[in-house]
Amino acid sequence: MTKNLDDSLSKILFIDTRMKLADDLLMFGDKMTMANSLEMRVPYLDKELVGFLETMPSNFKLRGNKHKYIHKKAAGKWLPKEIIGRKKRGFETPMDEWLQDSFADDAKKILNDRNSAGNNFFNLDFLNKMIDNHKSGKENNLRRIFAILSFEMWYKTFFENYTSAS
């Protein structure tokens, strides 16, 4: 099929489809799903469908500030307006809920462990207070706690055996 690359939007989408998807989003998604023994499918990336969509005029892809215009028009036959018109949402874990429940205590145990990165590199009183304040709803420390726990898991994966062998 001949590509309709007469306008900026079509050119950007063409490049984005071939570069950002393959080298970034799809690779990340593939690694995350395969690490959990899952096979990810992306039916909207069928080569023939993508080729056809690239031939469509830009006003079918984006109309004003309405993204995925033609997709939403097509789905309107089967889905209610509340679904089609709702804001885009990311796929999130309920980490905030967990940290306001018993996982807050688990996080503190992990970080307070004698061999933890938390114990070796951070002020434990500050970390414990940050977790307590989040759990009680006084502060929203979700991003900080998540970053520190991620660092802790990375540290355990790559340095725990090294430091205990020394």
Secondary structure in CASP SS format (residue, H / E / C, confidence):
PFRMAT SS
TARGET T0000
AUTHOR 0000-0000-0000
METHOD secondary structure of the structure
MODEL  1
M C 1.00
T C 1.00
K C 1.00
N C 1.00
L C 1.00
D C 1.00
D C 1.00
S H 1.00
L H 1.00
S H 1.00
K H 1.00
I H 1.00
L H 1.00
F H 1.00
I H 1.00
D H 1.00
T H 1.00
R H 1.00
M C 1.00
K H 1.00
L H 1.00
A H 1.00
D H 1.00
D H 1.00
L H 1.00
L H 1.00
M H 1.00
F H 1.00
G H 1.00
D H 1.00
K H 1.00
M H 1.00
T H 1.00
M H 1.00
A C 1.00
N C 1.00
S C 1.00
L C 1.00
E C 1.00
M C 1.00
R C 1.00
V C 1.00
P H 1.00
Y H 1.00
L H 1.00
D C 1.00
K H 1.00
E H 1.00
L H 1.00
V H 1.00
G H 1.00
F H 1.00
L H 1.00
E H 1.00
T H 1.00
M C 1.00
P C 1.00
S H 1.00
N H 1.00
F H 1.00
K H 1.00
L E 1.00
R E 1.00
G C 1.00
N C 1.00
K E 1.00
H E 1.00
K C 1.00
Y H 1.00
I H 1.00
H H 1.00
K H 1.00
K H 1.00
A H 1.00
A H 1.00
G C 1.00
K C 1.00
W C 1.00
L C 1.00
P C 1.00
K H 1.00
E H 1.00
I H 1.00
I H 1.00
G H 1.00
R C 1.00
K C 1.00
K C 1.00
R C 1.00
G C 1.00
F C 1.00
E C 1.00
T C 1.00
P C 1.00
M H 1.00
D H 1.00
E H 1.00
W H 1.00
L H 1.00
Q C 1.00
D C 1.00
S C 1.00
F H 1.00
A H 1.00
D H 1.00
D H 1.00
A H 1.00
K H 1.00
K H 1.00
I H 1.00
L H 1.00
N H 1.00
D C 1.00
R C 1.00
N C 1.00
S C 1.00
A H 1.00
G H 1.00
N H 1.00
N H 1.00
F H 1.00
F C 1.00
N C 1.00
L H 1.00
D H 1.00
F H 1.00
L H 1.00
N H 1.00
K H 1.00
M H 1.00
I H 1.00
D H 1.00
N H 1.00
H H 1.00
K H 1.00
S H 1.00
G C 1.00
K C 1.00
E C 1.00
N C 1.00
N C 1.00
L H 1.00
R H 1.00
R H 1.00
I H 1.00
F H 1.00
A H 1.00
I H 1.00
L H 1.00
S H 1.00
F H 1.00
E H 1.00
M H 1.00
W H 1.00
Y H 1.00
K H 1.00
T H 1.00
F H 1.00
F H 1.00
E H 1.00
N H 1.00
Y H 1.00
T H 1.00
S H 1.00
A H 1.00
S C 1.00
END
